[in-house]
Amino acid sequence: MLFARQDSVEAAWRVVDPVLGDAVPVHGYQRGTWGPKEGDSLLPHGDDWHDPVA
């Protein structure tokens, strides 16, 4: 009961390994800004981020 079985460990790694291998680059940005310009590529063409404070 204190140890995981081999088959359950291998099943867990089949789920986790693709996620760990799919690393994305980290983009730095200045504090207080909206983030890196690379974040704009997440939006559909022509859209802008919405400022909830404005």
PDB file with SEQRES, HELIX, SHEET and CRYST1 records, atoms N, CA, C and O in Angstrom:
SEQRES   1 A   54  MET LEU PHE ALA ARG GLN ASP SER VAL GLU ALA ALA TRP          
SEQRES   2 A   54  ARG VAL VAL ASP PRO VAL LEU GLY ASP ALA VAL PRO VAL          
SEQRES   3 A   54  HIS GLY TYR GLN ARG GLY THR TRP GLY PRO LYS GLU GLY          
SEQRES   4 A   54  ASP SER LEU LEU PRO HIS GLY ASP ASP TRP HIS ASP PRO          
SEQRES   5 A   54  VAL ALA                                                      
HELIX    1 AA1 GLN A    6  GLY A   21  1                                  16    
HELIX    2 AA2 LYS A   37  LEU A   42  5                                   6    
CRYST1    1.000    1.000    1.000  90.00  90.00  90.00 P 1           1          
ATOM      1  N   MET A   1       0.803  -1.197   0.000  1.00  0.00           N  
ATOM      2  CA  MET A   1       0.000   0.000   0.000  1.00  0.00           C  
ATOM      3  C   MET A   1       0.852   1.270   0.000  1.00  0.00           C  
ATOM      4  O   MET A   1       0.359   2.335  -0.373  1.00  0.00           O  
ATOM      5  N   LEU A   2       2.101   1.182   0.404  1.00  0.00           N  
ATOM      6  CA  LEU A   2       2.932   2.376   0.473  1.00  0.00           C  
ATOM      7  C   LEU A   2       3.620   2.710  -0.845  1.00  0.00           C  
ATOM      8  O   LEU A   2       4.151   3.809  -1.003  1.00  0.00           O  
ATOM      9  N   PHE A   3       3.615   1.781  -1.786  1.00  0.00           N  
ATOM     10  CA  PHE A   3       4.334   2.001  -3.032  1.00  0.00           C  
ATOM     11  C   PHE A   3       3.390   1.862  -4.218  1.00  0.00           C  
ATOM     12  O   PHE A   3       2.430   1.093  -4.172  1.00  0.00           O  
ATOM     13  N   ALA A   4       3.673   2.612  -5.282  1.00  0.00           N  
ATOM     14  CA  ALA A   4       2.868   2.515  -6.499  1.00  0.00           C  
ATOM     15  C   ALA A   4       3.307   1.295  -7.308  1.00  0.00           C  
ATOM     16  O   ALA A   4       4.484   0.937  -7.327  1.00  0.00           O  
ATOM     17  N   ARG A   5       2.344   0.669  -7.970  1.00  0.00           N  
ATOM     18  CA  ARG A   5       2.671  -0.462  -8.829  1.00  0.00           C  
ATOM     19  C   ARG A   5       3.332   0.027 -10.101  1.00  0.00           C  
ATOM     20  O   ARG A   5       3.107   1.159 -10.529  1.00  0.00           O  
ATOM     21  N   GLN A   6       4.138  -0.815 -10.700  1.00  0.00           N  
ATOM     22  CA  GLN A   6       4.878  -0.471 -11.921  1.00  0.00           C  
ATOM     23  C   GLN A   6       3.923  -0.038 -13.035  1.00  0.00           C  
ATOM     24  O   GLN A   6       4.186   0.957 -13.711  1.00  0.00           O  
ATOM     25  N   ASP A   7       2.835  -0.755 -13.237  1.00  0.00           N  
ATOM     26  CA  ASP A   7       1.920  -0.415 -14.333  1.00  0.00           C  
ATOM     27  C   ASP A   7       1.236   0.930 -14.107  1.00  0.00           C  
ATOM     28  O   ASP A   7       0.966   1.645 -15.072  1.00  0.00           O  
ATOM     29  N   SER A   8       0.951   1.289 -12.859  1.00  0.00           N  
ATOM     30  CA  SER A   8       0.330   2.590 -12.612  1.00  0.00           C  
ATOM     31  C   SER A   8       1.328   3.730 -12.794  1.00  0.00           C  
ATOM     32  O   SER A   8       0.960   4.816 -13.244  1.00  0.00           O  
ATOM     33  N   VAL A   9       2.585   3.486 -12.448  1.00  0.00           N  
ATOM     34  CA  VAL A   9       3.618   4.504 -12.667  1.00  0.00           C  
ATOM     35  C   VAL A   9       3.819   4.733 -14.161  1.00  0.00           C  
ATOM     36  O   VAL A   9       3.923   5.877 -14.602  1.00  0.00           O  
ATOM     37  N   GLU A  10       3.875   3.668 -14.935  1.00  0.00           N  
ATOM     38  CA  GLU A  10       4.045   3.805 -16.385  1.00  0.00           C  
ATOM     39  C   GLU A  10       2.841   4.489 -17.026  1.00  0.00           C  
ATOM     40  O   GLU A  10       3.006   5.274 -17.960  1.00  0.00           O  
ATOM     41  N   ALA A  11       1.644   4.206 -16.542  1.00  0.00           N  
ATOM     42  CA  ALA A  11       0.450   4.864 -17.067  1.00  0.00           C  
ATOM     43  C   ALA A  11       0.479   6.357 -16.760  1.00  0.00           C  
ATOM     44  O   ALA A  11       0.093   7.173 -17.598  1.00  0.00           O  
ATOM     45  N   ALA A  12       0.933   6.714 -15.573  1.00  0.00           N  
ATOM     46  CA  ALA A  12       1.033   8.132 -15.215  1.00  0.00           C  
ATOM     47  C   ALA A  12       2.038   8.847 -16.103  1.00  0.00           C  
ATOM     48  O   ALA A  12       1.790   9.975 -16.530  1.00  0.00           O  
ATOM     49  N   TRP A  13       3.166   8.213 -16.388  1.00  0.00           N  
ATOM     50  CA  TRP A  13       4.165   8.839 -17.240  1.00  0.00           C  
ATOM     51  C   TRP A  13       3.672   8.988 -18.675  1.00  0.00           C  
ATOM     52  O   TRP A  13       4.064   9.933 -19.360  1.00  0.00           O  
ATOM     53  N   ARG A  14       2.820   8.074 -19.145  1.00  0.00           N  
ATOM     54  CA  ARG A  14       2.262   8.211 -20.496  1.00  0.00           C  
ATOM     55  C   ARG A  14       1.410   9.474 -20.602  1.00  0.00           C  
ATOM     56  O   ARG A  14       1.299  10.056 -21.681  1.00  0.00           O  
ATOM     57  N   VAL A  15       0.816   9.895 -19.507  1.00  0.00           N  
ATOM     58  CA  VAL A  15       0.012  11.115 -19.500  1.00  0.00           C  
ATOM     59  C   VAL A  15       0.895  12.347 -19.334  1.00  0.00           C  
ATOM     60  O   VAL A  15       0.700  13.347 -20.027  1.00  0.00           O  
ATOM     61  N   VAL A  16       1.853  12.283 -18.432  1.00  0.00           N  
ATOM     62  CA  VAL A  16       2.651  13.448 -18.062  1.00  0.00           C  
ATOM     63  C   VAL A  16       3.771  13.743 -19.055  1.00  0.00           C  
ATOM     64  O   VAL A  16       4.073  14.910 -19.304  1.00  0.00           O  
ATOM     65  N   ASP A  17       4.380  12.734 -19.616  1.00  0.00           N  
ATOM     66  CA  ASP A  17       5.561  12.934 -20.463  1.00  0.00           C  
ATOM     67  C   ASP A  17       5.303  13.837 -21.670  1.00  0.00           C  
ATOM     68  O   ASP A  17       6.142  14.694 -21.946  1.00  0.00           O  
ATOM     69  N   PRO A  18       4.199  13.700 -22.405  1.00  0.00           N  
ATOM     70  CA  PRO A  18       3.978  14.620 -23.531  1.00  0.00           C  
ATOM     71  C   PRO A  18       3.839  16.078 -23.089  1.00  0.00           C  
ATOM     72  O   PRO A  18       4.244  16.987 -23.813  1.00  0.00           O  
ATOM     73  N   VAL A  19       3.273  16.299 -21.914  1.00  0.00           N  
ATOM     74  CA  VAL A  19       3.114  17.668 -21.420  1.00  0.00           C  
ATOM     75  C   VAL A  19       4.470  18.259 -21.071  1.00  0.00           C  
ATOM     76  O   VAL A  19       4.737  19.418 -21.390  1.00  0.00           O  
ATOM     77  N   LEU A  20       5.325  17.487 -20.425  1.00  0.00           N  
ATOM     78  CA  LEU A  20       6.642  17.975 -20.050  1.00  0.00           C  
ATOM     79  C   LEU A  20       7.522  18.212 -21.264  1.00  0.00           C  
ATOM     80  O   LEU A  20       8.370  19.104 -21.252  1.00  0.00           O  
ATOM     81  N   GLY A  21       7.330  17.422 -22.312  1.00  0.00           N  
ATOM     82  CA  GLY A  21       8.142  17.563 -23.516  1.00  0.00           C  
ATOM     83  C   GLY A  21       7.681  18.683 -24.416  1.00  0.00           C  
ATOM     84  O   GLY A  21       8.373  19.015 -25.378  1.00  0.00           O  
ATOM     85  N   ASP A  22       6.530  19.280 -24.135  1.00  0.00           N  
ATOM     86  CA  ASP A  22       5.970  20.334 -24.976  1.00  0.00           C  
ATOM     87  C   ASP A  22       6.270  21.701 -24.373  1.00  0.00           C  
ATOM     88  O   ASP A  22       5.357  22.482 -24.102  1.00  0.00           O  
ATOM     89  N   ALA A  23       7.545  21.985 -24.167  1.00  0.00           N  
ATOM     90  CA  ALA A  23       7.945  23.242 -23.534  1.00  0.00           C  
ATOM     91  C   ALA A  23       7.796  24.402 -24.516  1.00  0.00           C  
ATOM     92  O   ALA A  23       8.117  24.273 -25.697  1.00  0.00           O  
ATOM     93  N   VAL A  24       7.317  25.511 -24.023  1.00  0.00           N  
ATOM     94  CA  VAL A  24       7.190  26.725 -24.826  1.00  0.00           C  
ATOM     95  C   VAL A  24       8.198  27.746 -24.313  1.00  0.00           C  
ATOM     96  O   VAL A  24       8.551  27.727 -23.134  1.00  0.00           O  
ATOM     97  N   PRO A  25       8.662  28.631 -25.183  1.00  0.00           N  
ATOM     98  CA  PRO A  25       9.628  29.625 -24.729  1.00  0.00           C  
ATOM     99  C   PRO A  25       8.997  30.624 -23.756  1.00  0.00           C  
ATOM    100  O   PRO A  25       7.805  30.918 -23.839  1.00  0.00           O  
ATOM    101  N   VAL A  26       9.803  31.133 -22.847  1.00  0.00           N  
ATOM    102  CA  VAL A  26       9.361  32.150 -21.893  1.00  0.00           C  
ATOM    103  C   VAL A  26       9.815  33.506 -22.408  1.00  0.00           C  
ATOM    104  O   VAL A  26      10.984  33.686 -22.748  1.00  0.00           O  
ATOM    105  N   HIS A  27       8.902  34.452 -22.467  1.00  0.00           N  
ATOM    106  CA  HIS A  27       9.210  35.793 -22.959  1.00  0.00           C  
ATOM    107  C   HIS A  27       9.137  36.775 -21.793  1.00  0.00           C  
ATOM    108  O   HIS A  27       8.121  36.853 -21.103  1.00  0.00           O  
ATOM    109  N   GLY A  28      10.194  37.507 -21.580  1.00  0.00           N  
ATOM    110  CA  GLY A  28      10.226  38.495 -20.504  1.00  0.00           C  
ATOM    111  C   GLY A  28       9.517  39.779 -20.890  1.00  0.00           C  
ATOM    112  O   GLY A  28       9.344  40.076 -22.072  1.00  0.00           O  
ATOM    113  N   TYR A  29       9.113  40.528 -19.893  1.00  0.00           N  
ATOM    114  CA  TYR A  29       8.472  41.829 -20.122  1.00  0.00           C  
ATOM    115  C   TYR A  29       8.616  42.680 -18.868  1.00  0.00           C  
ATOM    116  O   TYR A  29       8.888  42.162 -17.785  1.00  0.00           O  
ATOM    117  N   GLN A  30       8.433  43.982 -19.019  1.00  0.00           N  
ATOM    118  CA  GLN A  30       8.575  44.927 -17.924  1.00  0.00           C  
ATOM    119  C   GLN A  30       7.376  44.845 -16.984  1.00  0.00           C  
ATOM    120  O   GLN A  30       6.237  44.690 -17.425  1.00  0.00           O  
ATOM    121  N   ARG A  31       7.643  44.950 -15.698  1.00  0.00           N  
ATOM    122  CA  ARG A  31       6.582  44.969 -14.694  1.00  0.00           C  
ATOM    123  C   ARG A  31       5.653  46.155 -14.939  1.00  0.00           C  
ATOM    124  O   ARG A  31       6.105  47.249 -15.276  1.00  0.00           O  
ATOM    125  N   GLY A  32       4.366  45.929 -14.768  1.00  0.00           N  
ATOM    126  CA  GLY A  32       3.380  46.987 -14.953  1.00  0.00           C  
ATOM    127  C   GLY A  32       2.879  47.119 -16.378  1.00  0.00           C  
ATOM    128  O   GLY A  32       2.005  47.944 -16.645  1.00  0.00           O  
ATOM    129  N   THR A  33       3.411  46.328 -17.302  1.00  0.00           N  
ATOM    130  CA  THR A  33       2.951  46.380 -18.688  1.00  0.00           C  
ATOM    131  C   THR A  33       1.944  45.257 -18.923  1.00  0.00           C  
ATOM    132  O   THR A  33       1.663  44.462 -18.027  1.00  0.00           O  
ATOM    133  N   TRP A  34       1.409  45.204 -20.133  1.00  0.00           N  
ATOM    134  CA  TRP A  34       0.433  44.184 -20.495  1.00  0.00           C  
ATOM    135  C   TRP A  34       1.088  42.853 -20.851  1.00  0.00           C  
ATOM    136  O   TRP A  34       0.395  41.901 -21.210  1.00  0.00           O  
ATOM    137  N   GLY A  35       2.376  42.777 -20.758  1.00  0.00           N  
ATOM    138  CA  GLY A  35       3.047  41.516 -21.068  1.00  0.00           C  
ATOM    139  C   GLY A  35       3.821  41.598 -22.371  1.00  0.00           C  
ATOM    140  O   GLY A  35       3.872  42.649 -23.009  1.00  0.00           O  
ATOM    141  N   PRO A  36       4.419  40.488 -22.760  1.00  0.00           N  
ATOM    142  CA  PRO A  36       5.245  40.502 -23.965  1.00  0.00           C  
ATOM    143  C   PRO A  36       4.398  40.645 -25.235  1.00  0.00           C  
ATOM    144  O   PRO A  36       3.236  40.239 -25.270  1.00  0.00           O  
ATOM    145  N   LYS A  37       4.989  41.217 -26.256  1.00  0.00           N  
ATOM    146  CA  LYS A  37       4.299  41.394 -27.536  1.00  0.00           C  
ATOM    147  C   LYS A  37       3.918  40.051 -28.149  1.00  0.00           C  
ATOM    148  O   LYS A  37       2.974  39.978 -28.936  1.00  0.00           O  
ATOM    149  N   GLU A  38       4.637  38.992 -27.801  1.00  0.00           N  
ATOM    150  CA  GLU A  38       4.329  37.662 -28.333  1.00  0.00           C  
ATOM    151  C   GLU A  38       2.930  37.203 -27.916  1.00  0.00           C  
ATOM    152  O   GLU A  38       2.346  36.332 -28.562  1.00  0.00           O  
ATOM    153  N   GLY A  39       2.388  37.785 -26.840  1.00  0.00           N  
ATOM    154  CA  GLY A  39       1.042  37.449 -26.390  1.00  0.00           C  
ATOM    155  C   GLY A  39      -0.031  37.896 -27.367  1.00  0.00           C  
ATOM    156  O   GLY A  39      -1.136  37.353 -27.367  1.00  0.00           O  
ATOM    157  N   ASP A  40       0.284  38.884 -28.201  1.00  0.00           N  
ATOM    158  CA  ASP A  40      -0.687  39.351 -29.190  1.00  0.00           C  
ATOM    159  C   ASP A  40      -1.022  38.263 -30.204  1.00  0.00           C  
ATOM    160  O   ASP A  40      -2.094  38.287 -30.807  1.00  0.00           O  
ATOM    161  N   SER A  41      -0.120  37.317 -30.395  1.00  0.00           N  
ATOM    162  CA  SER A  41      -0.370  36.245 -31.358  1.00  0.00           C  
ATOM    163  C   SER A  41      -1.456  35.285 -30.873  1.00  0.00           C  
ATOM    164  O   SER A  41      -1.919  34.443 -31.643  1.00  0.00           O  
ATOM    165  N   LEU A  42      -1.866  35.399 -29.618  1.00  0.00           N  
ATOM    166  CA  LEU A  42      -2.928  34.551 -29.088  1.00  0.00           C  
ATOM    167  C   LEU A  42      -4.321  35.037 -29.507  1.00  0.00           C  
ATOM    168  O   LEU A  42      -5.296  34.288 -29.444  1.00  0.00           O  
ATOM    169  N   LEU A  43      -4.397  36.292 -29.932  1.00  0.00           N  
ATOM    170  CA  LEU A  43      -5.686  36.894 -30.293  1.00  0.00           C  
ATOM    171  C   LEU A  43      -6.016  36.646 -31.759  1.00  0.00           C  
ATOM    172  O   LEU A  43      -5.111  36.502 -32.581  1.00  0.00           O  
ATOM    173  N   PRO A  44      -7.301  36.594 -32.093  1.00  0.00           N  
ATOM    174  CA  PRO A  44      -7.683  36.549 -33.510  1.00  0.00           C  
ATOM    175  C   PRO A  44      -7.215  37.812 -34.224  1.00  0.00           C  
ATOM    176  O   PRO A  44      -7.045  38.857 -33.597  1.00  0.00           O  
ATOM    177  N   HIS A  45      -7.008  37.717 -35.520  1.00  0.00           N  
ATOM    178  CA  HIS A  45      -6.499  38.846 -36.319  1.00  0.00           C  
ATOM    179  C   HIS A  45      -7.397  40.069 -36.157  1.00  0.00           C  
ATOM    180  O   HIS A  45      -8.614  39.984 -36.317  1.00  0.00           O  
ATOM    181  N   GLY A  46      -6.786  41.196 -35.841  1.00  0.00           N  
ATOM    182  CA  GLY A  46      -7.500  42.463 -35.709  1.00  0.00           C  
ATOM    183  C   GLY A  46      -8.024  42.762 -34.322  1.00  0.00           C  
ATOM    184  O   GLY A  46      -8.472  43.882 -34.075  1.00  0.00           O  
ATOM    185  N   ASP A  47      -7.985  41.808 -33.407  1.00  0.00           N  
ATOM    186  CA  ASP A  47      -8.465  42.036 -32.034  1.00  0.00           C  
ATOM    187  C   ASP A  47      -7.369  42.606 -31.157  1.00  0.00           C  
ATOM    188  O   ASP A  47      -6.183  42.416 -31.428  1.00  0.00           O  
ATOM    189  N   ASP A  48      -7.768  43.306 -30.105  1.00  0.00           N  
ATOM    190  CA  ASP A  48      -6.837  43.850 -29.117  1.00  0.00           C  
ATOM    191  C   ASP A  48      -7.238  43.345 -27.743  1.00  0.00           C  
ATOM    192  O   ASP A  48      -8.360  42.883 -27.537  1.00  0.00           O  
ATOM    193  N   TRP A  49      -6.305  43.440 -26.809  1.00  0.00           N  
ATOM    194  CA  TRP A  49      -6.613  43.094 -25.421  1.00  0.00           C  
ATOM    195  C   TRP A  49      -7.541  44.136 -24.839  1.00  0.00           C  
ATOM    196  O   TRP A  49      -7.421  45.318 -25.163  1.00  0.00           O  
ATOM    197  N   HIS A  50      -8.463  43.726 -23.987  1.00  0.00           N  
ATOM    198  CA  HIS A  50      -9.403  44.622 -23.339  1.00  0.00           C  
ATOM    199  C   HIS A  50      -8.859  45.040 -21.981  1.00  0.00           C  
ATOM    200  O   HIS A  50      -8.494  44.190 -21.168  1.00  0.00           O  
ATOM    201  N   ASP A  51      -8.802  46.341 -21.732  1.00  0.00           N  
ATOM    202  CA  ASP A  51      -8.346  46.856 -20.461  1.00  0.00           C  
ATOM    203  C   ASP A  51      -9.546  46.965 -19.523  1.00  0.00           C  
ATOM    204  O   ASP A  51     -10.384  47.844 -19.719  1.00  0.00           O  
ATOM    205  N   PRO A  52      -9.657  46.101 -18.506  1.00  0.00           N  
ATOM    206  CA  PRO A  52     -10.824  46.120 -17.633  1.00  0.00           C  
ATOM    207  C   PRO A  52     -10.890  47.349 -16.730  1.00  0.00           C  
ATOM    208  O   PRO A  52     -11.939  47.629 -16.151  1.00  0.00           O  
ATOM    209  N   VAL A  53      -9.789  48.085 -16.599  1.00  0.00           N  
ATOM    210  CA  VAL A  53      -9.750  49.266 -15.729  1.00  0.00           C  
ATOM    211  C   VAL A  53     -10.192  50.500 -16.494  1.00  0.00           C  
ATOM    212  O   VAL A  53     -10.679  51.461 -15.898  1.00  0.00           O  
ATOM    213  N   ALA A  54     -10.029  50.480 -17.789  1.00  0.00           N  
ATOM    214  CA  ALA A  54     -10.339  51.671 -18.609  1.00  0.00           C  
ATOM    215  C   ALA A  54     -11.827  51.863 -18.789  1.00  0.00           C  
ATOM    216  O   ALA A  54     -12.252  52.812 -19.448  1.00  0.00           O  
TER     217      ALA A  54                                                      
END                                                                             
